[in-house]
Amino acid sequence: MEKRKIYRRSLVVFSILLAIGIVSYTIFNYINFLTSSSVKREVAKEIQKIKDKREPTTIEELIPEEIADEENGALIYREAFKARKDLAKKYKEIEKYIPCEGTVTWDKVPETEKKKVKNLILHNFGYIKFYRLFEKASRMRCQFLKRKDYEKGAAMLLSHLAQFRSCARMLAAKAKLQAENKEIEESLNTCLIGLRVSRSLSDEPIIISQLVRIAMDAIILKQVEEILKKGEGSIKIYQALVEEIRNERKNKLIYPGLMSERVVFGMIEIPRLKKRATEKWEEMTDEEKKKIFKPLIELTGKEEISVLEKAFSENPEIFFDENELTYLRTMAKMISLVKRPYWEVKEELKKFEKQILKKLPKQKAFLTLIFVPALFRCYNQEARIDAQLGNAEIALACYIYKAKCGKYPESLNELVPGVLPSLPLDPFTGRNYIYRKRDKGFIVYSLGDNLKDDSGKRGKGKNKWEGGDIVWEE
């Protein structure tokens, strides 16, 4: 009898525990269901907000209108890239001495080798053909990426960007050598082609494409400044350069790139990653699971990884939904900021970056912390190239003024409206650039990152942007 009582008690206890377990499991799943549904609704709301603003949410909305092959400069650029590769292979021993592109600093190249380089770049039929291809393509619309490329998301191949940057240095090399031969007009025209080449990336709404465009502009502008220290060009070439620079300065580079980034990562890559991880999580080894969180170790330290793994393993679907929501909200804020002039939002961007890095819960911002922090520096880089473009526009206007009046202007106001319709503003301050006429020249500069007037002194070394002004000096 006693044994039966114990057995019955045990059975009752077991039944109660089982019931509690089932109820707990049901409640847990129900809470997860509610949480998941709630987060999905919030994601849907964020996407609807984007649609309401008429900003892209799909690949179809993102991709520019397709260009017919006969009108697409990309096909000619590809021909030029191939020609460049063949020439580099054929003239391997001389290539290393090419200024701006080679591995040997031009000042250290022996005179005999300099003559070979000049003859190669300026007179060799293969190089003449290469440069003509670039000139032809620079006057056309250009489209390298098709729908299938955008659909690859983070795996999108952008091999043409490295080739573009290399060819920008080749154009700068040709301009430099032409200037050394006192062919100033031809040299400046080569720089004009270089600026048009960088504009060929204007219909490619990808952040990295626009960063390469910024780098190409900087390469060419540096060469223009050096050329004008060696001689003078015509008013006509100055005006053509001013028009190209003015148009480039007016373009928003990072804004469309961020909208594209949001579609590619927020609406394609994150859902794709979620599908792959949630379907195969149970099949993954511990080592494979750790790889998912490896990118965050450098950002947050190893102590955060266990928190992320726990949140992910409890419910991978909720984990990714919350991460997608955080990413979309973060990008919405960033995009709203970069719509405005840099001088208005510089401090706001800094505060927002700190908030993301320090205050967002890591388990809900894992993907945001991987994808977003590097984007904060992009608008700063656009401001820097805008400052250089503004310097160049004002400087070239000063050369036009001198060609017409026999002297450089005493102040920037003398350039308007006779030479320029309006003056560019310093992107770091929203005020006029600082300009001073000198005995035989002038200096014009932006205050740059530190917002201090360093009397036209350039920064040096690693802190060159933070430690000085952005300067054009004649």
C-alpha positions as CSV (number, residue, x, y, z in Angstrom):
1,M,0.0,0.0,0.0
2,E,2.7,2.4,1.0
3,K,4.5,1.8,-2.3
4,R,1.3,2.5,-4.2
5,K,0.9,5.8,-2.4
6,I,4.4,6.8,-3.1
7,Y,3.9,5.8,-6.8
8,R,0.7,7.9,-7.0
9,R,2.3,10.9,-5.4
10,S,5.2,10.6,-7.8
11,L,2.8,10.3,-10.7
12,V,0.9,13.4,-9.5
13,V,4.1,15.4,-9.0
14,F,5.3,14.3,-12.4
15,S,2.0,15.2,-14.0
16,I,2.1,18.6,-12.4
17,L,5.7,19.2,-13.4
18,L,4.8,18.1,-17.0
19,A,1.8,20.4,-17.1
20,I,3.9,23.3,-15.8
21,G,6.5,22.5,-18.4
22,I,4.0,22.3,-21.2
23,V,2.3,25.5,-20.0
24,S,5.7,27.3,-19.7
25,Y,6.8,26.1,-23.1
26,T,3.5,27.2,-24.6
27,I,3.7,30.6,-22.9
28,F,7.4,30.9,-23.9
29,N,6.5,30.2,-27.5
30,Y,3.5,32.4,-27.4
31,I,5.6,35.3,-26.0
32,N,8.1,34.6,-28.7
33,F,5.4,34.6,-31.3
34,L,4.0,37.9,-30.1
35,T,7.5,39.4,-29.9
36,S,8.4,38.1,-33.4
37,S,5.1,39.5,-34.8
38,S,5.6,42.8,-33.1
39,V,9.1,43.2,-34.5
40,K,8.0,42.2,-38.0
41,R,5.3,44.9,-37.8
42,E,7.8,47.5,-36.8
43,V,10.1,46.4,-39.7
44,A,7.1,46.7,-42.1
45,K,6.4,50.2,-40.7
46,E,10.0,51.3,-41.3
47,I,9.9,50.1,-44.9
48,Q,6.5,51.8,-45.4
49,K,8.1,55.1,-44.1
50,I,10.8,54.7,-46.7
51,K,8.2,54.2,-49.4
52,D,6.2,57.2,-48.3
53,K,9.3,59.3,-48.8
54,R,9.6,57.9,-52.3
55,E,13.0,56.4,-51.6
56,P,14.0,53.0,-53.0
57,T,13.1,49.8,-51.3
58,T,13.6,47.3,-54.1
59,I,16.3,46.5,-56.7
60,E,14.0,47.7,-59.5
61,E,13.8,51.2,-57.9
62,L,17.5,51.2,-57.2
63,I,19.0,50.4,-60.6
64,P,19.3,53.3,-63.0
65,E,17.6,52.9,-66.4
66,E,19.6,50.5,-68.5
67,I,21.8,52.0,-71.2
68,A,21.9,50.4,-74.7
69,D,25.3,48.9,-75.5
70,E,26.0,51.4,-78.3
71,E,25.6,54.3,-75.9
72,N,27.3,52.7,-72.9
73,G,30.8,54.0,-72.2
74,A,31.4,51.0,-69.9
75,L,32.1,48.8,-72.9
76,I,34.8,51.3,-74.1
77,Y,36.2,51.5,-70.6
78,R,36.5,47.8,-70.5
79,E,38.5,47.9,-73.8
80,A,40.7,50.6,-72.3
81,F,41.2,48.5,-69.1
82,K,42.3,45.5,-71.2
83,A,44.7,47.8,-73.2
84,R,46.1,49.1,-70.0
85,K,46.7,45.5,-68.7
86,D,48.4,44.5,-71.9
87,L,50.7,47.6,-72.0
88,A,51.7,47.1,-68.3
89,K,52.7,43.6,-69.1
90,K,54.6,44.5,-72.3
91,Y,56.5,47.5,-70.8
92,K,56.9,46.0,-67.3
93,E,60.5,47.4,-66.8
94,I,59.5,50.9,-67.6
95,E,56.0,50.9,-66.0
96,K,57.5,51.1,-62.5
97,Y,58.8,54.6,-63.3
98,I,55.5,56.1,-64.5
99,P,54.7,59.1,-62.3
100,C,51.6,58.9,-60.0
101,E,51.3,55.2,-60.9
102,G,54.7,53.5,-60.7
103,T,56.6,52.2,-57.6
104,V,59.5,54.6,-57.9
105,T,59.1,58.3,-56.9
106,W,59.4,60.5,-60.0
107,D,62.1,62.7,-58.4
108,K,64.3,59.6,-57.9
109,V,63.9,58.3,-61.4
110,P,67.1,58.5,-63.5
111,E,67.0,61.0,-66.4
112,T,67.5,58.2,-69.0
113,E,64.5,56.4,-67.6
114,K,62.4,59.6,-67.5
115,K,63.0,60.1,-71.2
116,K,61.8,56.5,-71.9
117,V,58.7,57.1,-69.8
118,K,57.9,60.4,-71.6
119,N,58.3,58.8,-75.0
120,L,56.2,55.8,-73.9
121,I,53.3,57.8,-72.5
122,L,53.2,60.7,-75.0
123,H,54.3,59.0,-78.2
124,N,53.8,55.2,-78.1
125,F,50.9,54.2,-80.3
126,G,49.6,51.7,-77.7
127,Y,49.4,54.4,-75.0
128,I,47.9,57.0,-77.4
129,K,45.2,54.5,-78.3
130,F,44.6,53.8,-74.6
131,Y,44.1,57.5,-73.7
132,R,41.9,58.0,-76.7
133,L,39.6,55.3,-75.5
134,F,39.3,57.0,-72.2
135,E,38.6,60.4,-73.8
136,K,35.8,58.8,-75.9
137,A,34.2,56.9,-73.0
138,S,34.3,60.0,-70.7
139,R,31.8,61.7,-73.0
140,M,29.3,58.9,-72.8
141,R,26.9,57.7,-70.2
142,C,28.3,54.7,-68.3
143,Q,26.8,51.6,-66.7
144,F,28.9,48.7,-65.4
145,L,26.4,47.1,-63.0
146,K,23.2,45.3,-64.1
147,R,20.3,43.9,-62.1
148,K,22.1,40.5,-61.5
149,D,25.0,42.4,-59.9
150,Y,22.8,44.2,-57.4
151,E,21.0,41.0,-56.5
152,K,24.3,39.6,-55.3
153,G,24.1,42.0,-52.3
154,A,27.4,42.0,-50.3
155,A,28.9,39.6,-52.8
156,M,28.6,42.2,-55.6
157,L,31.8,42.3,-57.8
158,L,33.2,45.8,-58.4
159,S,36.5,45.0,-60.1
160,H,36.2,48.0,-62.4
161,L,36.7,50.4,-59.5
162,A,40.4,49.4,-58.9
163,Q,40.9,49.8,-62.7
164,F,39.3,53.2,-62.7
165,R,41.5,54.5,-59.9
166,S,44.6,53.2,-61.6
167,C,43.6,54.8,-64.9
168,A,43.0,58.1,-63.1
169,R,46.6,58.0,-62.0
170,M,47.6,57.2,-65.6
171,L,45.8,60.3,-66.7
172,A,47.5,62.4,-64.0
173,A,50.8,60.9,-65.2
174,K,50.2,62.0,-68.8
175,A,49.1,65.5,-67.6
176,K,52.3,65.8,-65.5
177,L,54.6,64.8,-68.4
178,Q,52.8,67.2,-70.8
179,A,53.3,70.0,-68.3
180,E,57.0,69.2,-68.0
181,N,57.1,69.6,-71.8
182,K,55.4,73.1,-71.4
183,E,52.3,71.7,-73.1
184,I,50.1,73.4,-70.5
185,E,46.9,73.6,-72.5
186,E,47.1,69.9,-73.5
187,S,48.0,69.0,-69.9
188,L,44.9,70.8,-68.5
189,N,42.7,69.2,-71.1
190,T,44.0,65.8,-69.9
191,C,42.9,66.8,-66.4
192,L,39.5,67.8,-67.8
193,I,39.1,64.3,-69.3
194,G,40.1,62.9,-65.8
195,L,37.3,64.8,-64.1
196,R,34.9,63.5,-66.7
197,V,36.1,60.0,-66.2
198,S,35.4,60.2,-62.5
199,R,31.9,61.5,-63.3
200,S,31.3,58.2,-65.2
201,L,30.6,56.7,-61.8
202,S,27.8,59.1,-61.1
203,D,25.0,56.6,-62.1
204,E,26.4,53.9,-59.8
205,P,24.6,54.4,-56.4
206,I,27.1,52.4,-54.4
207,I,29.0,53.9,-51.5
208,I,32.4,52.4,-52.5
209,S,31.9,53.6,-56.1
210,Q,31.4,57.1,-54.8
211,L,34.5,56.9,-52.5
212,V,36.6,55.8,-55.6
213,R,35.1,58.8,-57.4
214,I,36.2,61.1,-54.6
215,A,39.7,59.6,-54.7
216,M,39.9,60.1,-58.5
217,D,38.8,63.7,-58.2
218,A,41.5,64.3,-55.6
219,I,44.2,62.8,-57.9
220,I,43.2,65.0,-60.8
221,L,42.8,68.2,-58.7
222,K,46.3,67.8,-57.2
223,Q,47.7,67.6,-60.7
224,V,45.8,70.7,-61.9
225,E,47.3,72.7,-59.0
226,E,50.8,71.5,-59.9
227,I,50.4,72.2,-63.6
228,L,49.3,75.8,-63.0
229,K,52.6,76.4,-61.1
230,K,54.4,75.6,-64.4
231,G,52.6,77.8,-66.8
232,E,49.3,79.3,-68.0
233,G,46.5,77.9,-70.1
234,S,43.8,79.7,-72.1
235,I,40.6,81.2,-70.6
236,K,38.7,78.6,-72.6
237,I,40.3,75.6,-70.8
238,Y,39.9,77.4,-67.4
239,Q,36.2,77.9,-68.1
240,A,35.7,74.3,-69.1
241,L,37.4,73.1,-65.9
242,V,35.4,75.5,-63.8
243,E,32.1,74.2,-65.3
244,E,33.2,70.5,-64.7
245,I,34.3,71.2,-61.2
246,R,31.2,73.3,-60.4
247,N,28.9,70.4,-61.6
248,E,30.9,67.9,-59.6
249,R,30.7,70.0,-56.4
250,K,26.9,70.3,-56.7
251,N,26.5,66.5,-56.9
252,K,25.5,64.6,-53.8
253,L,27.7,61.5,-53.6
254,I,27.1,59.8,-50.3
255,Y,23.3,60.4,-50.1
256,P,22.3,58.1,-53.0
257,G,25.0,55.7,-51.9
258,L,23.4,55.3,-48.4
259,M,20.0,54.7,-49.9
260,S,21.5,52.0,-52.1
261,E,23.3,50.6,-49.1
262,R,20.0,50.4,-47.2
263,V,18.4,48.4,-49.9
264,V,21.3,46.0,-50.6
265,F,22.1,45.2,-46.9
266,G,18.9,46.0,-45.1
267,M,16.4,44.6,-47.5
268,I,18.4,41.9,-49.4
269,E,21.4,40.9,-47.4
270,I,20.0,40.8,-43.8
271,P,16.9,38.7,-44.8
272,R,19.2,36.4,-46.9
273,L,21.5,36.0,-43.9
274,K,18.5,35.4,-41.6
275,K,17.2,32.6,-43.9
276,R,20.6,30.9,-44.2
277,A,21.3,31.1,-40.4
278,T,17.8,30.1,-39.1
279,E,17.5,27.1,-41.5
280,K,20.9,25.7,-40.8
281,W,21.6,26.8,-37.1
282,E,20.9,23.3,-35.7
283,E,23.2,21.7,-38.3
284,M,26.2,24.1,-37.6
285,T,29.2,23.1,-35.5
286,D,30.2,25.3,-32.6
287,E,33.1,26.7,-34.7
288,E,30.7,27.6,-37.6
289,K,28.4,29.4,-35.1
290,K,31.3,31.4,-33.6
291,K,32.2,32.6,-37.1
292,I,28.8,34.4,-37.3
293,F,29.9,36.6,-34.4
294,K,33.6,37.0,-35.2
295,P,33.3,40.4,-37.0
296,L,32.0,41.9,-33.7
297,I,34.9,40.8,-31.5
298,E,37.1,43.8,-32.5
299,L,34.2,46.2,-32.0
300,T,32.9,45.1,-28.6
301,G,35.4,42.7,-27.0
302,K,35.0,39.0,-26.4
303,E,32.8,39.4,-23.4
304,E,29.9,40.5,-25.6
305,I,30.0,37.4,-27.8
306,S,28.3,35.1,-25.3
307,V,25.5,37.6,-25.0
308,L,25.0,37.6,-28.8
309,E,25.3,33.8,-29.0
310,K,22.6,33.4,-26.3
311,A,20.2,35.9,-27.9
312,F,20.7,34.2,-31.3
313,S,20.4,30.6,-30.1
314,E,17.2,31.4,-28.1
315,N,15.4,32.6,-31.2
316,P,17.4,33.3,-34.4
317,E,14.4,34.7,-36.2
318,I,13.7,37.4,-33.5
319,F,17.4,38.1,-33.4
320,F,17.6,38.9,-37.1
321,D,14.3,40.8,-37.1
322,E,15.5,43.0,-34.3
323,N,18.8,43.6,-36.0
324,E,17.0,44.5,-39.3
325,L,14.8,46.9,-37.4
326,T,17.8,48.6,-35.7
327,Y,19.7,48.8,-39.0
328,L,16.7,50.4,-40.9
329,R,16.1,53.0,-38.1
330,T,19.8,53.8,-38.0
331,M,20.1,54.2,-41.8
332,A,16.9,56.4,-41.8
333,K,18.5,58.7,-39.3
334,M,21.8,58.8,-41.3
335,I,20.1,59.5,-44.6
336,S,18.1,62.3,-43.1
337,L,21.3,63.9,-41.8
338,V,23.3,63.7,-45.1
339,K,20.5,65.4,-46.9
340,R,21.7,68.6,-45.1
341,P,24.9,70.5,-45.6
342,Y,27.9,69.1,-43.8
343,W,28.5,72.2,-41.7
344,E,25.0,71.8,-40.2
345,V,25.2,68.2,-39.3
346,K,28.9,67.6,-38.4
347,E,28.4,67.6,-34.7
348,E,25.1,65.8,-34.9
349,L,26.8,63.0,-36.8
350,K,29.5,62.6,-34.2
351,K,26.9,62.4,-31.4
352,F,24.9,59.8,-33.4
353,E,28.0,57.7,-34.0
354,K,28.7,57.6,-30.2
355,Q,25.1,56.7,-29.5
356,I,25.3,53.7,-31.9
357,L,28.7,52.5,-30.7
358,K,28.0,52.8,-26.9
359,K,24.2,52.9,-26.2
360,L,22.6,50.4,-28.6
361,P,22.1,46.9,-27.1
362,K,24.6,44.7,-28.9
363,Q,22.2,41.8,-29.4
364,K,19.8,44.1,-31.3
365,A,22.5,46.1,-33.2
366,F,25.0,43.4,-34.1
367,L,24.6,43.9,-37.9
368,T,24.4,47.7,-37.5
369,L,27.7,47.7,-35.7
370,I,29.3,45.7,-38.5
371,F,27.9,47.6,-41.5
372,V,27.3,51.2,-40.3
373,P,30.3,52.7,-38.4
374,A,32.5,53.1,-41.5
375,L,29.7,55.0,-43.2
376,F,30.0,57.9,-40.8
377,R,33.4,58.8,-42.3
378,C,32.0,58.8,-45.8
379,Y,30.2,62.2,-45.5
380,N,33.3,63.6,-44.0
381,Q,35.3,62.5,-47.0
382,E,32.7,64.1,-49.3
383,A,33.1,67.3,-47.4
384,R,36.9,67.2,-47.9
385,I,36.6,66.7,-51.6
386,D,34.0,69.4,-51.8
387,A,36.5,71.7,-50.1
388,Q,39.2,70.8,-52.7
389,L,36.7,71.3,-55.5
390,G,35.7,74.7,-54.1
391,N,39.4,75.7,-53.8
392,A,40.0,74.7,-57.4
393,E,36.9,76.5,-58.7
394,I,37.9,79.8,-57.0
395,A,41.6,79.4,-58.0
396,L,40.7,78.8,-61.7
397,A,38.3,81.8,-61.5
398,C,41.3,83.9,-60.2
399,Y,43.3,82.8,-63.3
400,I,40.5,83.8,-65.6
401,Y,40.3,87.2,-63.8
402,K,44.0,87.7,-64.2
403,A,43.8,86.8,-67.9
404,K,41.1,89.5,-68.3
405,C,42.3,92.1,-65.9
406,G,46.1,91.6,-65.7
407,K,46.1,90.8,-62.0
408,Y,44.6,88.5,-59.4
409,P,41.5,89.9,-57.5
410,E,41.9,91.7,-54.2
411,S,38.9,89.8,-52.8
412,L,36.6,87.0,-53.8
413,N,33.7,89.5,-54.3
414,E,35.5,90.7,-57.5
415,L,34.9,87.2,-59.1
416,V,31.1,87.6,-58.9
417,P,29.2,87.8,-61.2
418,G,31.8,88.5,-63.9
419,V,33.7,85.2,-63.6
420,L,31.5,83.0,-61.4
421,P,27.7,83.2,-61.0
422,S,28.1,82.7,-57.2
423,L,30.9,81.8,-54.8
424,P,31.2,78.3,-53.4
425,L,30.9,78.0,-49.7
426,D,33.3,76.2,-47.4
427,P,31.6,72.9,-46.7
428,F,33.0,72.9,-43.1
429,T,31.7,76.3,-42.1
430,G,29.0,77.3,-44.5
431,R,30.9,80.6,-45.0
432,N,33.1,82.0,-47.7
433,Y,36.5,80.4,-48.3
434,I,39.4,82.4,-46.9
435,Y,41.3,84.2,-49.7
436,R,44.4,86.4,-49.6
437,K,46.2,88.0,-52.5
438,R,50.0,87.9,-52.3
439,D,52.7,89.8,-54.2
440,K,52.9,87.3,-57.1
441,G,50.0,85.0,-56.3
442,F,47.3,84.1,-53.8
443,I,46.1,81.6,-51.3
444,V,42.6,80.2,-50.9
445,Y,41.6,77.6,-48.3
446,S,38.9,75.9,-46.3
447,L,39.2,75.6,-42.5
448,G,38.8,71.8,-42.8
449,D,38.0,69.3,-40.0
450,N,39.3,71.3,-37.1
451,L,37.3,74.5,-38.0
452,K,40.4,76.5,-37.1
453,D,42.1,79.1,-39.2
454,D,45.6,77.8,-39.4
455,S,46.6,80.6,-41.7
456,G,46.7,78.4,-44.7
457,K,49.0,75.9,-43.2
458,R,48.4,72.3,-44.4
459,G,48.2,69.4,-42.0
460,K,50.9,66.7,-42.2
461,G,51.2,63.0,-41.8
462,K,48.4,60.8,-40.4
463,N,46.6,63.9,-39.0
464,K,46.9,66.0,-42.1
465,W,43.1,66.5,-42.3
466,E,42.6,67.3,-38.6
467,G,45.8,69.3,-38.2
468,G,45.5,72.0,-40.8
469,D,43.6,73.8,-43.5
470,I,42.6,72.5,-47.0
471,V,44.7,74.7,-49.2
472,W,45.3,75.9,-52.8
473,E,48.3,78.1,-53.2
474,E,49.6,80.0,-56.2
